[in-house]
Amino acid sequence: MDLKFKLVHIALGVLFLAQIGESQNATFDITKYGANANADISEAVGKAFKEACQSTSPSTIVIPKGTFQMNQVKLEGHAKDLLNFKSKPL
């Protein structure tokens, strides 16, 4: 009986850790896609959005601290999970 109880607890612990790993938020910083301060970031935002849509975990597109310009950008896609935009304060 004790061995079964321990095995159940071990199995539940493994499942819990696996769930935590799956729920990690994927972060997509636009500077990794070529965005630079005081320049048009439209293309970088589009690339980050496209990649974030493919993520199977919640995703955040991050616009870092600074001043950025953006012209018209077409965001196409259907996110596989929750998708957020986040701007860091100046």
Rosetta constraint file for C-alpha pairs under 8 A:
AtomPair CA 1 CA 5 HARMONIC 6.29 0.50
AtomPair CA 2 CA 6 HARMONIC 6.24 0.50
AtomPair CA 3 CA 7 HARMONIC 6.13 0.50
AtomPair CA 4 CA 8 HARMONIC 6.14 0.50
AtomPair CA 5 CA 9 HARMONIC 6.36 0.50
AtomPair CA 6 CA 10 HARMONIC 6.14 0.50
AtomPair CA 7 CA 11 HARMONIC 6.08 0.50
AtomPair CA 8 CA 12 HARMONIC 6.13 0.50
AtomPair CA 9 CA 13 HARMONIC 6.09 0.50
AtomPair CA 10 CA 14 HARMONIC 6.25 0.50
AtomPair CA 11 CA 15 HARMONIC 6.25 0.50
AtomPair CA 12 CA 16 HARMONIC 6.09 0.50
AtomPair CA 13 CA 17 HARMONIC 6.23 0.50
AtomPair CA 14 CA 18 HARMONIC 6.14 0.50
AtomPair CA 15 CA 19 HARMONIC 6.17 0.50
AtomPair CA 16 CA 20 HARMONIC 6.33 0.50
AtomPair CA 17 CA 21 HARMONIC 6.32 0.50
AtomPair CA 18 CA 22 HARMONIC 6.33 0.50
AtomPair CA 19 CA 23 HARMONIC 6.23 0.50
AtomPair CA 20 CA 24 HARMONIC 6.74 0.50
AtomPair CA 22 CA 57 HARMONIC 6.82 0.50
AtomPair CA 23 CA 57 HARMONIC 6.16 0.50
AtomPair CA 23 CA 58 HARMONIC 7.24 0.50
AtomPair CA 24 CA 57 HARMONIC 6.72 0.50
AtomPair CA 24 CA 58 HARMONIC 7.29 0.50
AtomPair CA 25 CA 57 HARMONIC 6.16 0.50
AtomPair CA 25 CA 58 HARMONIC 5.04 0.50
AtomPair CA 25 CA 59 HARMONIC 5.38 0.50
AtomPair CA 25 CA 60 HARMONIC 7.08 0.50
AtomPair CA 26 CA 52 HARMONIC 7.68 0.50
AtomPair CA 26 CA 55 HARMONIC 7.30 0.50
AtomPair CA 26 CA 57 HARMONIC 6.58 0.50
AtomPair CA 26 CA 58 HARMONIC 6.25 0.50
AtomPair CA 26 CA 59 HARMONIC 4.58 0.50
AtomPair CA 26 CA 60 HARMONIC 6.29 0.50
AtomPair CA 27 CA 59 HARMONIC 5.75 0.50
AtomPair CA 27 CA 60 HARMONIC 4.91 0.50
AtomPair CA 27 CA 61 HARMONIC 6.02 0.50
AtomPair CA 27 CA 62 HARMONIC 6.95 0.50
AtomPair CA 28 CA 32 HARMONIC 7.59 0.50
AtomPair CA 28 CA 48 HARMONIC 5.95 0.50
AtomPair CA 28 CA 52 HARMONIC 6.85 0.50
AtomPair CA 28 CA 59 HARMONIC 7.44 0.50
AtomPair CA 28 CA 60 HARMONIC 6.08 0.50
AtomPair CA 28 CA 61 HARMONIC 4.67 0.50
AtomPair CA 28 CA 62 HARMONIC 5.93 0.50
AtomPair CA 29 CA 33 HARMONIC 7.42 0.50
AtomPair CA 29 CA 48 HARMONIC 7.42 0.50
AtomPair CA 29 CA 61 HARMONIC 5.88 0.50
AtomPair CA 29 CA 62 HARMONIC 4.65 0.50
AtomPair CA 29 CA 63 HARMONIC 6.32 0.50
AtomPair CA 29 CA 64 HARMONIC 7.29 0.50
AtomPair CA 30 CA 34 HARMONIC 6.81 0.50
AtomPair CA 30 CA 35 HARMONIC 5.61 0.50
AtomPair CA 30 CA 41 HARMONIC 7.86 0.50
AtomPair CA 30 CA 44 HARMONIC 5.68 0.50
AtomPair CA 30 CA 45 HARMONIC 5.97 0.50
AtomPair CA 30 CA 48 HARMONIC 6.22 0.50
AtomPair CA 30 CA 61 HARMONIC 6.98 0.50
AtomPair CA 30 CA 62 HARMONIC 6.21 0.50
AtomPair CA 30 CA 63 HARMONIC 5.98 0.50
AtomPair CA 30 CA 64 HARMONIC 7.78 0.50
AtomPair CA 31 CA 35 HARMONIC 4.44 0.50
AtomPair CA 31 CA 36 HARMONIC 6.37 0.50
AtomPair CA 31 CA 44 HARMONIC 7.43 0.50
AtomPair CA 31 CA 63 HARMONIC 7.82 0.50
AtomPair CA 31 CA 64 HARMONIC 7.84 0.50
AtomPair CA 33 CA 44 HARMONIC 4.87 0.50
AtomPair CA 33 CA 45 HARMONIC 7.63 0.50
AtomPair CA 33 CA 47 HARMONIC 6.62 0.50
AtomPair CA 33 CA 48 HARMONIC 6.61 0.50
AtomPair CA 34 CA 41 HARMONIC 7.78 0.50
AtomPair CA 34 CA 44 HARMONIC 5.63 0.50
AtomPair CA 35 CA 39 HARMONIC 7.35 0.50
AtomPair CA 35 CA 40 HARMONIC 7.39 0.50
AtomPair CA 35 CA 41 HARMONIC 5.07 0.50
AtomPair CA 35 CA 43 HARMONIC 7.96 0.50
AtomPair CA 35 CA 44 HARMONIC 5.45 0.50
AtomPair CA 35 CA 45 HARMONIC 7.88 0.50
AtomPair CA 36 CA 40 HARMONIC 7.64 0.50
AtomPair CA 36 CA 41 HARMONIC 6.97 0.50
AtomPair CA 36 CA 68 HARMONIC 7.24 0.50
AtomPair CA 37 CA 66 HARMONIC 6.24 0.50
AtomPair CA 37 CA 67 HARMONIC 5.56 0.50
AtomPair CA 37 CA 68 HARMONIC 5.00 0.50
AtomPair CA 37 CA 69 HARMONIC 7.71 0.50
AtomPair CA 38 CA 67 HARMONIC 5.79 0.50
AtomPair CA 38 CA 68 HARMONIC 4.95 0.50
AtomPair CA 38 CA 69 HARMONIC 6.05 0.50
AtomPair CA 39 CA 68 HARMONIC 6.02 0.50
AtomPair CA 39 CA 69 HARMONIC 5.52 0.50
AtomPair CA 39 CA 70 HARMONIC 7.77 0.50
AtomPair CA 40 CA 68 HARMONIC 6.80 0.50
AtomPair CA 40 CA 69 HARMONIC 4.74 0.50
AtomPair CA 40 CA 70 HARMONIC 4.93 0.50
AtomPair CA 40 CA 71 HARMONIC 6.59 0.50
AtomPair CA 41 CA 45 HARMONIC 6.10 0.50
AtomPair CA 41 CA 68 HARMONIC 6.74 0.50
AtomPair CA 41 CA 69 HARMONIC 6.07 0.50
AtomPair CA 41 CA 70 HARMONIC 5.24 0.50
AtomPair CA 41 CA 71 HARMONIC 7.70 0.50
AtomPair CA 42 CA 46 HARMONIC 6.22 0.50
AtomPair CA 42 CA 69 HARMONIC 7.95 0.50
AtomPair CA 42 CA 70 HARMONIC 5.15 0.50
AtomPair CA 42 CA 71 HARMONIC 5.90 0.50
AtomPair CA 42 CA 72 HARMONIC 6.71 0.50
AtomPair CA 42 CA 73 HARMONIC 5.35 0.50
AtomPair CA 43 CA 47 HARMONIC 6.26 0.50
AtomPair CA 43 CA 73 HARMONIC 7.26 0.50
AtomPair CA 44 CA 48 HARMONIC 6.13 0.50
AtomPair CA 45 CA 49 HARMONIC 5.98 0.50
AtomPair CA 45 CA 73 HARMONIC 7.79 0.50
AtomPair CA 46 CA 50 HARMONIC 6.17 0.50
AtomPair CA 46 CA 73 HARMONIC 6.67 0.50
AtomPair CA 46 CA 74 HARMONIC 6.96 0.50
AtomPair CA 46 CA 75 HARMONIC 6.07 0.50
AtomPair CA 47 CA 51 HARMONIC 6.33 0.50
AtomPair CA 48 CA 52 HARMONIC 5.96 0.50
AtomPair CA 48 CA 61 HARMONIC 6.72 0.50
AtomPair CA 49 CA 53 HARMONIC 6.10 0.50
AtomPair CA 49 CA 61 HARMONIC 7.07 0.50
AtomPair CA 49 CA 75 HARMONIC 6.92 0.50
AtomPair CA 50 CA 54 HARMONIC 6.90 0.50
AtomPair CA 50 CA 75 HARMONIC 7.68 0.50
AtomPair CA 50 CA 76 HARMONIC 7.31 0.50
AtomPair CA 50 CA 77 HARMONIC 6.68 0.50
AtomPair CA 51 CA 55 HARMONIC 6.93 0.50
AtomPair CA 52 CA 59 HARMONIC 5.97 0.50
AtomPair CA 52 CA 60 HARMONIC 7.47 0.50
AtomPair CA 52 CA 61 HARMONIC 7.37 0.50
AtomPair CA 52 CA 79 HARMONIC 7.19 0.50
AtomPair CA 52 CA 83 HARMONIC 7.24 0.50
AtomPair CA 53 CA 59 HARMONIC 7.98 0.50
AtomPair CA 53 CA 77 HARMONIC 6.48 0.50
AtomPair CA 53 CA 78 HARMONIC 6.06 0.50
AtomPair CA 53 CA 79 HARMONIC 3.95 0.50
AtomPair CA 53 CA 80 HARMONIC 5.92 0.50
AtomPair CA 53 CA 81 HARMONIC 7.50 0.50
AtomPair CA 53 CA 83 HARMONIC 7.39 0.50
AtomPair CA 54 CA 79 HARMONIC 6.45 0.50
AtomPair CA 54 CA 80 HARMONIC 6.20 0.50
AtomPair CA 55 CA 59 HARMONIC 6.90 0.50
AtomPair CA 55 CA 79 HARMONIC 7.47 0.50
AtomPair CA 55 CA 80 HARMONIC 6.30 0.50
AtomPair CA 55 CA 81 HARMONIC 7.01 0.50
AtomPair CA 56 CA 80 HARMONIC 5.43 0.50
AtomPair CA 56 CA 81 HARMONIC 5.69 0.50
AtomPair CA 57 CA 80 HARMONIC 7.59 0.50
AtomPair CA 57 CA 81 HARMONIC 5.67 0.50
AtomPair CA 57 CA 82 HARMONIC 7.32 0.50
AtomPair CA 58 CA 81 HARMONIC 5.27 0.50
AtomPair CA 58 CA 82 HARMONIC 4.64 0.50
AtomPair CA 58 CA 83 HARMONIC 5.92 0.50
AtomPair CA 59 CA 81 HARMONIC 7.34 0.50
AtomPair CA 59 CA 82 HARMONIC 6.20 0.50
AtomPair CA 59 CA 83 HARMONIC 4.81 0.50
AtomPair CA 59 CA 84 HARMONIC 6.22 0.50
AtomPair CA 60 CA 83 HARMONIC 5.75 0.50
AtomPair CA 60 CA 84 HARMONIC 4.62 0.50
AtomPair CA 60 CA 85 HARMONIC 5.54 0.50
AtomPair CA 60 CA 86 HARMONIC 6.61 0.50
AtomPair CA 61 CA 83 HARMONIC 7.65 0.50
AtomPair CA 61 CA 84 HARMONIC 6.16 0.50
AtomPair CA 61 CA 85 HARMONIC 4.74 0.50
AtomPair CA 61 CA 86 HARMONIC 6.07 0.50
AtomPair CA 62 CA 85 HARMONIC 6.03 0.50
AtomPair CA 62 CA 86 HARMONIC 4.86 0.50
AtomPair CA 62 CA 87 HARMONIC 5.83 0.50
AtomPair CA 62 CA 88 HARMONIC 7.52 0.50
AtomPair CA 63 CA 85 HARMONIC 7.67 0.50
AtomPair CA 63 CA 86 HARMONIC 6.16 0.50
AtomPair CA 63 CA 87 HARMONIC 4.69 0.50
AtomPair CA 63 CA 88 HARMONIC 6.43 0.50
AtomPair CA 64 CA 87 HARMONIC 6.00 0.50
AtomPair CA 64 CA 88 HARMONIC 5.20 0.50
AtomPair CA 65 CA 87 HARMONIC 7.15 0.50
AtomPair CA 65 CA 88 HARMONIC 5.01 0.50
AtomPair CA 65 CA 89 HARMONIC 5.89 0.50
AtomPair CA 65 CA 90 HARMONIC 5.34 0.50
AtomPair CA 66 CA 90 HARMONIC 6.15 0.50
AtomPair CA 79 CA 83 HARMONIC 6.70 0.50
